[in-house]
Amino acid sequence: MDNKNVFVAIALSMSVLLFWGAFFETPKNQIEQKANNQIQEKKENSITPSANQAPSINQLTVEKKISRDESINNSDRIKIENKNIIGSISLEGGLIDDISFKNHKQKVEGSKNIEFLNPAQTENGFYAESGWASIGNKIKVPTKNSKWKVEGNKVLTDKSPVILRWNNNEGVIFKKKIELDEKYLFKISQEIQNNSSQSLELYPYAQITRNKVPDDIQNFYISHEGFIGVFDDELKEDDYDDIEDNKIVRETNEGWLGITDKYWMTVLVPETGKNFKSTYQYNDSFKANYIINEPVKVNANSSGVNSLRLFVAAKEVETIDSYAENQNIKKLDLVIDWGWFYFFTKPLFFVIDYLFKFSGNFGLAIVLITLAIRALFFPLANFSFRSMAKMKAVTPEMQRLKELHKDDKVKLQQEMMALYRKEKINPASGCLPVLIQIPFFFAIYKMLFISLEMRHQPFFGWIKDLSAADPTSIFNLFGLIPWDPPSFMIIGIWPILMGASMWVQQKLNPAPTDPIQAKIFAFFPLFLTIILASFPSGLVVYWTINNILTIAQQWVINKNTKVKTN
């Protein structure tokens, strides 16, 4: 299998991923939604409690008109802070709507934290709420406009919870006890104190609202950003476009749901053992919510409670895995998009994380893991390269036979097979080693693409952030000319090195005999150079180092491979 087939294999694999997402995932979601709508219609016709609660969750629309700072400064709030996050809770609605990550910055240079959750009144509003709903809204419950009061402690930390209180002035008092651990987990206990003379039935719910699709969303099939959840042990991922087109409703006895970005996440985990209905929908804003299907029944002069967990987190692998195990939340680790080759991708992360801690430089860790993978596949690569070397060596003889028997295809095939038998060449012998390596190629590519741990990690020289594209450009002579090219003209040193190494690699392999194919594959290194120029530089470093090691191994094999053709 020559180099052109390697490129074809990679290109076809990528095409399958793209076309599957384009032509199969959307119809699947539409079929699922149609089934969900039919289930929902049946429930509404039978007037089941769960079907009547959804409207009350989203009863208020918030006008988006002010800045983040203005919204925070002009509202009554209680402060949130631990070692990892800082922010506040709005007493208007009891919303968790101001969260920043203290250990993750917006830029490499500068100290401004990542601002993740934002108040509802802002353009980028992104917030979490919890509360109660009643059938037909017969009971006055707190809404986004309700003014909560603080009982006792006024600062939420990992050592001091806060308690919020709201009175409906009809004999019912609502309380929220909010606890925060040392990282990213909020535990919310909701209590109803029924001081009235009548019994109550209320349905607990929680909701994440996002006003708009984030500006920095990565529109790559390789990484999911949008709605995510696990329902009865099955992972579901839905894009923002899916939700704009259709409301998606699911019911389950166990699971979690939320909204995920490339590096950050918000996840709601309902109370264990409670059947709930989840809804993803768009109505002026994106909403991911759930409502418990069985009401909390509170007799007169008694109380009732419900609890939930909320994660507002950076997608740090060690942290998420720890939560999944310690909190007993099935498949929470899949909020990090490990992809189809999960069983390769995640172990590779642990290897590169170890190498990072060992070397102290993520770029060096990439080089080391590339060396390790090349060593692992060294025998297979040798087998493949020997086959390609023999094919290249007999190329002149193959061309002679084609000219000699150009009018007799049968005779040409016979002579070609005789040549293969004589030189002990199997044209397909190089395919299997390459096919075995493709899953590892995609796994490490995926791992580097999604890894938060690579974000803002420097390499050497001009690479200050391996998760960002190479900032240099050939069009200003790599900074020698004082001119900032537009983004599409930023083709840096590392992408050029990658393209050059791919060109050299092509020259070591037999060229396609078809002239059109030869021109296409001659253009391929330039094509990939332009495409990968905008990709994270860590990926380009990996690809370049891998190409250089391949060239070295292939050159040695080509030099030592002799084939007699007379």
C-alpha positions in Angstrom: 0.0 0.0 0.0 1.8 3.2 -1.2 1.6 6.7 0.3 -1.3 7.7 -1.8 -3.4 5.0 -0.3 -2.5 6.1 3.1 -3.8 9.6 2.2 -6.9 8.0 0.6 -7.6 6.0 3.8 -7.3 9.1 5.9 -9.4 11.2 3.6 -12.1 8.5 3.3 -12.2 8.1 7.1 -12.7 11.8 7.6 -15.3 11.9 4.8 -17.3 9.1 6.5 -17.3 11.0 9.7 -18.5 14.2 8.0 -21.2 12.6 5.8 -22.5 10.4 8.6 -23.0 13.5 10.7 -24.6 15.3 7.8 -27.0 12.7 6.5 -27.6 10.2 9.3 -27.6 12.0 12.6 -30.1 14.7 11.6 -32.7 12.2 10.4 -32.1 10.1 13.5 -32.9 13.1 15.7 -36.0 13.9 13.6 -37.3 10.4 14.0 -36.6 10.4 17.7 -38.3 13.8 18.0 -41.4 12.5 16.1 -41.6 9.6 18.5 -41.2 11.9 21.5 -43.9 14.2 20.2 -46.3 11.2 19.8 -45.5 10.2 23.4 -46.0 13.7 24.6 -49.4 14.0 22.8 -50.6 10.8 24.5 -49.5 12.1 27.9 -51.3 15.4 27.4 -54.5 13.6 26.3 -54.4 11.6 29.5 -53.6 14.7 31.6 -50.6 13.2 33.4 -48.9 15.5 35.8 -45.6 15.5 34.0 -47.1 16.8 30.8 -48.7 19.7 32.5 -45.6 21.1 34.1 -43.3 22.1 31.2 -45.0 25.5 30.5 -44.6 26.6 34.1 -40.8 26.1 34.0 -40.4 28.7 31.2 -43.1 31.1 32.1 -41.0 34.3 32.1 -39.0 35.9 29.3 -36.1 38.1 30.3 -35.1 41.1 28.2 -31.4 41.1 27.2 -30.3 44.7 27.3 -27.5 45.4 29.7 -23.8 44.5 30.2 -22.5 41.8 32.5 -20.9 44.2 35.0 -24.0 46.4 35.1 -26.3 43.5 35.7 -24.1 42.2 38.6 -23.6 45.6 40.2 -27.3 46.6 40.0 -28.7 43.5 41.8 -28.7 42.1 45.3 -26.3 39.1 45.5 -24.4 36.8 47.7 -20.8 36.0 46.9 -19.4 32.6 45.8 -15.8 31.6 46.1 -13.5 28.6 46.6 -10.1 27.6 45.1 -11.5 27.1 41.6 -14.4 29.4 41.0 -15.5 32.9 42.0 -18.9 34.6 41.4 -22.2 35.3 42.9 -25.9 34.2 43.2 -28.6 36.7 42.3 -31.3 37.0 45.1 -33.7 38.0 42.3 -34.8 34.5 41.3 -32.2 32.7 43.3 -30.2 32.2 40.0 -26.6 30.9 39.8 -25.7 33.3 37.0 -22.2 34.6 37.7 -19.4 32.1 37.7 -15.7 32.6 36.6 -12.9 30.0 36.6 -10.0 31.3 38.7 -7.4 28.8 37.3 -8.3 29.3 33.6 -7.6 32.6 31.9 -9.1 34.2 28.8 -5.7 34.7 27.2 -2.2 33.5 27.7 -1.0 36.9 28.6 -3.3 38.6 31.1 -5.0 37.8 34.3 -8.7 38.0 33.4 -10.6 34.8 34.4 -12.8 32.8 32.0 -16.3 34.2 32.6 -18.6 31.3 32.1 -22.0 31.9 33.6 -23.6 35.3 32.9 -26.8 37.1 34.2 -30.0 36.6 32.2 -30.3 40.3 31.2 -27.0 40.1 29.2 -26.6 39.2 25.6 -24.5 36.1 26.6 -26.8 35.2 29.5 -26.1 31.7 30.8 -27.5 30.6 34.1 -29.0 27.8 36.3 -32.2 27.9 38.3 -34.2 25.5 40.4 -37.7 25.6 41.8 -41.2 24.1 42.0 -44.1 23.8 39.7 -47.8 23.2 40.4 -50.5 21.8 38.1 -52.4 24.7 36.7 -50.2 27.2 38.6 -52.7 26.9 41.5 -50.0 27.4 44.2 -47.9 30.6 44.2 -44.3 29.5 43.7 -41.1 31.5 43.3 -40.2 32.7 39.8 -37.2 34.5 38.2 -38.7 37.8 39.6 -39.0 36.6 43.2 -36.9 38.3 45.8 -35.2 35.8 48.0 -33.8 36.6 51.5 -30.6 35.2 53.0 -30.7 33.4 56.4 -27.5 33.6 58.3 -24.2 33.3 56.3 -24.0 35.6 53.3 -21.0 34.1 51.5 -21.0 30.6 49.8 -17.7 28.8 50.2 -16.6 25.1 50.4 -16.8 25.5 54.2 -20.0 27.5 54.6 -23.3 26.9 52.8 -26.0 29.5 52.4 -29.8 29.3 52.9 -32.2 31.4 50.8 -35.8 31.9 51.9 -39.0 33.1 50.1 -42.5 33.4 51.5 -45.5 33.3 49.2 -47.6 35.1 51.8 -50.2 32.3 51.5 -48.9 30.1 54.3 -46.0 28.4 52.3 -42.3 29.1 52.8 -39.7 28.0 50.3 -36.1 27.5 51.2 -32.9 26.6 49.4 -29.8 25.3 51.0 -26.9 25.7 48.6 -23.6 23.9 49.3 -20.3 24.1 47.3 -17.4 21.7 47.4 -13.8 22.7 46.9 -14.0 22.4 43.1 -17.2 22.7 40.9 -20.1 20.9 42.5 -23.2 22.7 43.9 -25.6 20.7 46.0 -29.0 22.3 46.3 -31.6 21.1 48.8 -35.1 22.6 48.2 -37.5 22.6 51.1 -41.2 23.5 51.3 -42.7 24.5 54.7 -46.4 24.2 54.5 -48.0 26.3 57.2 -51.4 26.4 55.5 -54.4 24.3 56.3 -54.3 22.5 53.0 -52.1 19.8 51.6 -49.8 20.6 48.6 -48.5 18.8 45.6 -45.5 20.4 43.9 -43.1 19.2 41.3 -39.4 20.0 41.6 -37.5 21.1 38.5 -34.2 22.6 37.5 -33.1 24.4 34.3 -30.1 25.7 32.5 -30.7 28.6 30.2 -28.3 30.0 27.5 -29.4 33.1 25.6 -27.4 32.4 22.4 -24.9 30.0 20.8 -21.4 31.0 22.1 -19.4 33.1 19.7 -16.3 30.9 20.1 -18.0 27.6 19.3 -15.8 25.1 17.5 -17.8 24.0 14.4 -15.9 20.8 13.9 -17.4 17.3 13.7 -14.5 16.1 15.9 -15.8 17.7 19.0 -19.4 18.0 20.3 -20.6 21.3 21.7 -24.2 21.8 22.7 -26.8 19.7 24.6 -25.7 16.5 26.3 -27.1 13.9 28.6 -27.2 10.3 29.8 -30.6 8.8 30.0 -30.9 5.2 31.3 -27.2 4.6 30.6 -27.4 5.9 27.0 -25.4 9.0 25.9 -27.3 11.6 23.9 -25.8 14.5 22.1 -27.8 17.2 20.4 -26.5 20.3 18.5 -27.9 23.8 18.9 -29.3 23.5 15.4 -31.2 20.4 16.4 -32.9 22.2 19.3 -33.7 25.3 17.3 -35.6 23.0 14.9 -37.3 20.7 17.4 -38.0 20.4 21.0 -36.5 17.1 22.3 -38.3 15.4 25.2 -37.0 12.3 27.0 -38.2 10.5 30.1 -36.0 8.3 32.3 -35.4 6.8 35.7 -31.8 7.7 36.0 -29.4 10.1 34.3 -28.1 13.6 33.9 -28.3 16.5 31.4 -26.7 19.8 30.5 -24.9 21.9 28.0 -21.3 21.4 27.1 -18.6 23.6 25.5 -15.2 22.4 24.3 -13.5 23.0 27.6 -16.4 23.8 30.0 -19.7 22.3 31.1 -22.9 22.8 33.0 -24.7 19.6 34.2 -27.8 18.9 36.2 -28.2 15.7 38.1 -31.7 15.1 39.5 -32.4 13.4 42.8 -31.4 9.7 42.7 -34.2 7.3 42.1 -36.7 9.8 40.8 -38.3 9.4 37.4 -38.0 12.6 35.5 -38.8 14.2 32.1 -36.1 16.2 30.4 -36.7 18.8 27.8 -34.3 20.5 25.4 -35.9 23.5 23.6 -35.4 26.9 22.1 -37.8 29.7 22.8 -35.9 33.0 22.6 -33.1 31.2 24.4 -31.8 27.6 24.7 -33.0 25.6 27.7 -32.1 22.3 29.1 -34.4 21.3 32.0 -36.0 18.5 33.9 -39.0 18.1 36.0 -39.6 15.2 38.4 -42.7 13.3 37.4 -43.9 12.4 40.9 -44.9 15.3 43.1 -43.6 16.1 46.5 -46.7 15.8 48.7 -46.7 18.1 51.7 -49.5 17.9 54.3 -50.7 20.8 56.3 -48.2 22.0 58.9 -45.5 19.8 57.6 -42.6 20.0 55.2 -41.2 18.4 52.1 -37.7 18.3 50.4 -36.0 17.6 47.1 -32.3 17.7 46.2 -30.2 18.1 43.1 -26.6 18.5 42.0 -25.3 21.1 39.6 -21.8 21.0 38.1 -20.4 24.3 36.7 -17.0 23.0 35.7 -13.9 23.1 33.7 -13.6 19.7 31.9 -10.4 18.6 33.8 -10.1 14.8 33.2 -9.0 13.9 36.7 -11.7 16.1 38.3 -14.6 14.8 36.1 -13.5 11.1 36.6 -13.4 11.7 40.4 -16.9 13.1 40.4 -18.2 10.3 38.2 -16.8 7.7 40.7 -17.3 9.5 44.0 -20.8 10.9 43.2 -21.8 7.6 41.5 -22.9 9.4 38.3 -22.8 6.9 35.4 -20.9 8.0 32.3 -20.3 11.6 33.6 -16.8 11.2 32.1 -18.4 11.2 28.7 -19.1 14.9 29.0 -15.5 15.1 27.8 -15.9 14.1 24.1 -13.5 11.2 23.8 -15.1 10.1 20.6 -15.6 6.8 18.9 -12.2 5.5 19.9 -12.8 6.1 23.6 -10.8 2.9 24.5 -7.8 4.4 22.7 -8.3 8.1 23.3 -8.6 8.2 27.1 -5.7 5.9 27.9 -3.6 8.0 25.5 -4.5 11.1 27.5 -3.2 9.5 30.7 0.0 8.6 28.9 0.5 12.2 27.7 -0.5 13.6 31.0 2.2 11.5 32.7 4.8 12.6 30.1 3.7 16.2 30.6 4.3 15.9 34.4 7.6 14.1 33.7 9.0 16.6 31.1 7.3 19.8 32.4 6.4 20.8 28.8 3.3 19.7 27.0 5.0 20.1 23.6 7.8 17.8 24.7 5.1 15.4 25.9 3.6 15.4 22.4 7.0 14.6 20.9 7.6 11.8 23.5 4.2 10.2 22.9 4.7 10.4 19.1 8.1 8.6 19.6 6.3 6.0 21.8 3.6 5.3 19.2 6.1 5.1 16.4 8.1 2.6 18.5 4.9 0.6 19.2 4.1 0.3 15.5 7.7 0.0 14.3 7.4 -3.6 13.1 4.1 -3.0 11.3 5.5 0.2 9.7 8.6 -1.7 8.6 6.5 -4.4 7.0 4.4 -1.7 5.2 7.4 0.4 4.1 9.3 -2.6 2.7 6.2 -3.4 0.6 6.1 0.3 -0.6 9.8 0.3 -1.3 9.6 -2.9 -3.5 6.6 -1.3 -5.3 8.7 1.8 -6.0 11.6 -0.3 -7.2 9.5 -2.1 -9.7 7.7 1.0 -10.9 9.9 1.4 -14.1 9.3 -2.2 -15.0 5.5 -1.8 -14.5 5.6 1.2 -16.7 7.4 -0.8 -19.4 4.9 -3.5 -19.2 2.0 -1.1 -19.5 3.5 0.4 -22.7 4.3 -3.0 -24.1 0.8 -4.4 -23.5 -1.3 -1.3 -23.6 -3.7 -2.9 -26.1 -4.0 -6.2 -24.3 -5.4 -5.8 -20.8 -5.5 -9.5 -20.1 -1.8 -10.0 -21.1 -0.9 -6.9 -19.0 -2.5 -8.4 -15.9 -0.8 -11.7 -16.4 2.6 -10.0 -16.8 2.0 -7.9 -13.8 1.1 -10.9 -11.6 4.2 -12.7 -12.9 6.3 -9.7 -11.9 4.8 -9.7 -8.4 5.4 -13.4 -8.0 9.0 -13.1 -9.2 9.9 -10.3 -6.8 7.7 -11.7 -4.0 5.5 -8.5 -3.8 2.0 -8.5 -2.6 0.4 -5.1 -3.6 -2.0 -5.3 -0.7 0.6 -6.3 1.9 1.0 -2.7 3.1 -2.7 -2.0 3.7 -3.3 -3.9 7.0 -0.5 -2.2 9.0 -1.8 1.2 7.9 -5.4 0.3 8.7 -4.4 -0.8 12.1 -2.7 2.5 12.8 -5.6 4.7 11.7 -7.7 4.3 14.9 -4.6 5.4 16.9 -4.1 8.3 14.5 -7.6 9.6 15.1 -7.4 8.8 18.8 -4.3 10.9 19.5 -5.7 13.6 17.1 -8.9 13.7 19.1 -7.2 13.6 22.4 -5.0 16.6 21.6 -7.9 18.5 20.1 -10.2 18.3 23.1 -7.6 18.4 25.9 -8.1 21.2 28.3 -4.8 20.3 29.8 -3.1 21.5 26.6 -4.8 24.8 26.7 -2.4 27.8 27.2 0.6 25.4 27.4 3.7 26.7 25.7 6.2 24.9 23.5 9.4 26.5 22.5 10.1 29.8 20.6 7.0 31.5 19.2 4.5 28.9 20.3 2.9 30.3 23.5 -0.3 28.2 23.4 -0.4 24.7 22.0 -4.2 24.8 21.8 -4.1 27.8 19.4 -2.9 28.0 15.8 0.7 28.9 15.0 0.6 32.7 15.1 3.3 33.3 12.5 2.6 33.8 8.8 4.6 33.3 5.7 2.8 36.4 4.2 4.6 38.8 6.5 7.8 36.8 6.5 7.1 35.4 9.9 6.9 38.8 11.5 9.8 40.5 9.7 7.3 42.7 7.8 5.2 44.9 10.2 1.8 43.8 8.8 -0.9 41.7 10.3 -2.4 39.4 7.6 -6.1 38.5 7.7 -6.8 35.2 9.4 -7.1 33.2 6.2 -3.5 34.2 5.3 -2.0 33.1 8.6 0.1 30.0 7.6 2.8 29.6 10.2 6.1 27.9 10.4 4.9 24.6 11.9 2.2 24.1 9.2 4.8 24.7 6.6 7.1 22.2 8.2 4.3 19.7 8.3 3.5 20.3 4.6 7.2 20.0 3.6 7.6 16.8 5.5 4.5 15.4 3.9 5.9 16.3 0.4 9.2 14.6 1.2 7.3 11.5 2.4 5.4 11.4 -0.9 8.7 11.5 -2.8 9.9 8.3 -1.0 6.9 6.4 -2.2 5.9 5.2 -5.7 4.1 7.9 -7.6 0.5 7.2 -9.0 0.7 6.0 -12.5 -2.4 7.9 -13.5 -1.4 11.5 -14.5 -4.5 13.1 -12.9 -4.0 11.2 -9.7 -0.4 12.3 -9.6 -1.4 15.9 -9.9 -4.0 15.6 -7.2 -1.6 13.9 -4.7 1.1 16.4 -5.5 -1.3 19.1 -4.4 -2.3 17.2 -1.3 0.5 18.5 1.0 -0.3 22.1 0.1 -4.0 21.5 0.7 -3.3 20.0 4.2 -0.9 22.9 5.0 -3.6 25.4 4.4 -6.3 23.4 6.2 -4.2 22.7 9.3 -2.8 26.2 9.5 -5.9 27.1 11.7 -5.7 24.0 13.8 -4.2 23.9 17.3 -0.4 24.0 17.0 -0.1 21.0 19.3 -1.8 18.9 16.6 0.5 20.2 13.9 3.6 19.5 16.0 2.4 15.9 16.5 1.8 15.5 12.7 5.1 17.0 11.8 7.1 14.9 14.2 5.3 11.8 13.1 6.1 12.7 9.4 9.8 13.2 10.2 10.0 9.9 12.0 8.2 8.2 9.2 10.6 9.7 6.6 13.6 8.5 8.6 12.3 5.0 8.9 11.2 4.9 5.3 14.5 6.3 3.9 16.5 3.6 5.7 14.2 0.8 4.4 14.3 2.2 0.8 18.1 2.4 0.9 18.4 -1.2 2.0 15.7 -2.6 -0.3 17.1 -3.9 -3.6 14.9 -5.5 -6.3 16.1 -7.0 -9.5 13.9 -6.3 -12.5 15.7 -8.1 -15.3 
